[in-house]
Amino acid sequence: MTPVTIRLYGDSVLRRKSREVKEMNRDIQKLINNMAKLMYQNKGLGLAAPQVGILKRVIVADVGDGLVSLVNPKILWRQGKDVMSEGCLSIPGINLEIKRSKEVIIEGLTKEGEKVQLGAVGLLARVLQHEIDHLDGMLIVDRVPKKIIKPIKKELDKIKATAQK
């Protein structure tokens, strides 16, 4: 597998919907390992496969309690609302106030291919929702009003100019 790098805002792959993983194999396990390594190297809390240019439904996250990796994650249930500042490895230097559910239950497959349901609250719930957004081609800039984007447009344009197309 070729080395993975983080795709930046403006890269068209970040706007595309990821495909479901049909078969768990060594390539998917290697992808998870590489994504986790890259996430830790960049001091991120989560990373989704589209952020490394791969349109598969795979995410990793670690909010300090150990690595969570999910294949084909799907939010089954959500409750409560919370607003918090979020950043994104694909949009470096930008933080935005994002409203998300406080609690979620997510179903997916583990790295070993076992079906699991994971309940998450607080920061982990937020990170998982953020990464699942990536799988659907959605970014944090899509979750705020246009009037919030206007003042940071120049910064976004700078990031876009450096993005791999």
C-alpha positions as CSV (number, residue, x, y, z in Angstrom):
1,M,0.0,0.0,0.0
2,T,1.3,3.4,-0.9
3,P,2.0,5.8,2.0
4,V,-0.9,7.9,3.0
5,T,-1.0,11.7,3.3
6,I,-3.7,14.0,4.5
7,R,-5.7,15.6,1.7
8,L,-6.5,19.3,2.2
9,Y,-9.6,21.4,1.8
10,G,-10.1,21.9,-1.9
11,D,-9.2,18.4,-2.8
12,S,-12.2,17.0,-4.7
13,V,-11.9,13.6,-2.9
14,L,-13.1,15.2,0.3
15,R,-16.5,16.0,-1.3
16,R,-17.3,12.6,-2.6
17,K,-19.3,9.9,-0.8
18,S,-17.4,6.9,0.3
19,R,-18.2,3.3,-0.7
20,E,-19.1,0.6,1.8
21,V,-16.3,-1.9,2.5
22,K,-17.6,-5.2,1.1
23,E,-14.8,-7.5,2.3
24,M,-12.5,-7.2,5.4
25,N,-9.0,-8.0,4.3
26,R,-5.4,-7.2,5.0
27,D,-5.6,-4.0,2.8
28,I,-8.3,-2.6,5.0
29,Q,-6.4,-3.6,8.2
30,K,-3.2,-1.9,6.7
31,L,-5.3,1.2,5.9
32,I,-6.6,1.4,9.5
33,N,-3.0,1.0,10.8
34,N,-1.7,3.7,8.4
35,M,-4.5,6.1,9.2
36,A,-4.0,5.7,12.9
37,K,-0.3,6.3,12.6
38,L,-0.9,9.4,10.5
39,M,-3.6,10.7,12.9
40,Y,-1.2,10.3,15.9
41,Q,1.7,11.9,14.0
42,N,-0.5,15.0,13.3
43,K,-1.9,15.1,16.8
44,G,-5.5,14.6,15.5
45,L,-8.4,13.1,17.4
46,G,-9.8,11.3,14.3
47,L,-9.3,10.6,10.6
48,A,-11.5,9.2,7.8
49,A,-10.4,7.3,4.7
50,P,-11.4,10.1,2.3
51,Q,-8.9,12.4,4.1
52,V,-6.1,10.1,2.8
53,G,-7.7,9.9,-0.6
54,I,-9.5,6.6,-0.2
55,L,-13.2,6.5,-0.8
56,K,-14.0,3.7,1.7
57,R,-16.1,3.9,4.8
58,V,-13.3,3.6,7.3
59,I,-12.6,5.8,10.3
60,V,-10.2,6.0,13.3
61,A,-10.4,8.0,16.4
62,D,-8.7,8.4,19.8
63,V,-9.8,11.0,22.3
64,G,-7.3,9.7,25.0
65,D,-9.0,6.4,25.8
66,G,-7.4,4.2,23.1
67,L,-7.8,3.7,19.4
68,V,-11.3,3.2,18.0
69,S,-11.5,2.0,14.4
70,L,-14.7,1.4,12.6
71,V,-15.5,0.1,9.1
72,N,-18.9,0.9,7.6
73,P,-19.9,3.0,10.6
74,K,-23.6,4.0,10.8
75,I,-25.2,6.2,13.4
76,L,-28.2,4.3,14.8
77,W,-29.3,6.7,17.5
78,R,-28.5,10.2,18.7
79,Q,-29.6,12.4,21.6
80,G,-29.0,15.9,23.0
81,K,-27.2,18.8,21.4
82,D,-23.9,20.4,22.2
83,V,-21.9,23.2,20.6
84,M,-18.1,23.0,20.6
85,S,-15.1,24.3,18.7
86,E,-13.9,21.8,16.1
87,G,-10.8,21.6,13.9
88,C,-10.0,19.3,11.1
89,L,-6.7,17.8,9.9
90,S,-7.9,18.6,6.3
91,I,-8.5,22.3,7.2
92,P,-5.4,23.1,9.3
93,G,-5.6,26.2,11.5
94,I,-9.4,26.6,11.2
95,N,-11.6,26.0,14.2
96,L,-15.4,26.5,14.0
97,E,-18.2,26.2,16.6
98,I,-20.2,23.1,15.5
99,K,-23.5,21.8,16.8
100,R,-23.6,18.0,17.2
101,S,-25.5,15.4,19.2
102,K,-24.1,14.8,22.7
103,E,-24.7,11.1,22.6
104,V,-24.7,8.5,19.8
105,I,-24.8,4.8,19.2
106,I,-22.9,3.7,16.2
107,E,-22.8,0.3,14.5
108,G,-19.9,-0.9,12.4
109,L,-17.2,-3.5,12.0
110,T,-14.0,-3.8,14.0
111,K,-10.6,-4.2,12.3
112,E,-11.1,-7.9,12.7
113,G,-14.5,-7.8,10.9
114,E,-16.7,-8.3,14.0
115,K,-20.0,-6.4,14.1
116,V,-20.1,-4.0,17.1
117,Q,-22.3,-1.3,18.5
118,L,-20.5,1.5,20.3
119,G,-22.1,4.1,22.6
120,A,-20.3,7.4,22.8
121,V,-20.8,10.6,24.8
122,G,-19.1,14.0,24.7
123,L,-15.9,14.3,22.8
124,L,-15.8,10.8,21.4
125,A,-19.4,11.2,20.1
126,R,-18.4,14.5,18.5
127,V,-15.2,13.0,16.8
128,L,-17.1,10.0,15.5
129,Q,-19.8,12.2,14.0
130,H,-17.2,14.4,12.5
131,E,-15.4,11.4,10.8
132,I,-18.7,9.9,9.6
133,D,-19.5,13.3,8.0
134,H,-16.2,12.9,6.0
135,L,-17.5,9.6,4.7
136,D,-20.5,11.5,3.2
137,G,-18.4,14.3,1.7
138,M,-19.3,16.8,4.4
139,L,-16.8,19.1,6.1
140,I,-17.1,21.4,9.2
141,V,-17.4,24.4,6.9
142,D,-20.7,22.9,5.7
143,R,-22.1,22.9,9.2
144,V,-21.9,26.7,9.8
145,P,-23.8,29.6,8.3
146,K,-22.1,31.3,5.3
147,K,-21.7,34.5,7.4
148,I,-19.2,32.6,9.5
149,I,-17.2,31.4,6.4
150,K,-17.0,34.9,4.9
151,P,-14.3,36.2,7.3
152,I,-12.1,33.1,6.9
153,K,-12.5,32.8,3.2
154,K,-8.9,34.0,2.5
155,E,-7.5,31.4,4.9
156,L,-9.6,28.7,3.2
157,D,-8.4,29.8,-0.2
158,K,-4.8,29.5,0.9
159,I,-5.4,25.9,2.1
160,K,-7.2,25.2,-1.2
161,A,-4.3,26.5,-3.2
162,T,-2.0,23.9,-1.5
163,A,-4.4,21.0,-1.8
164,Q,-3.6,18.1,-4.1
165,K,-6.2,18.1,-6.9
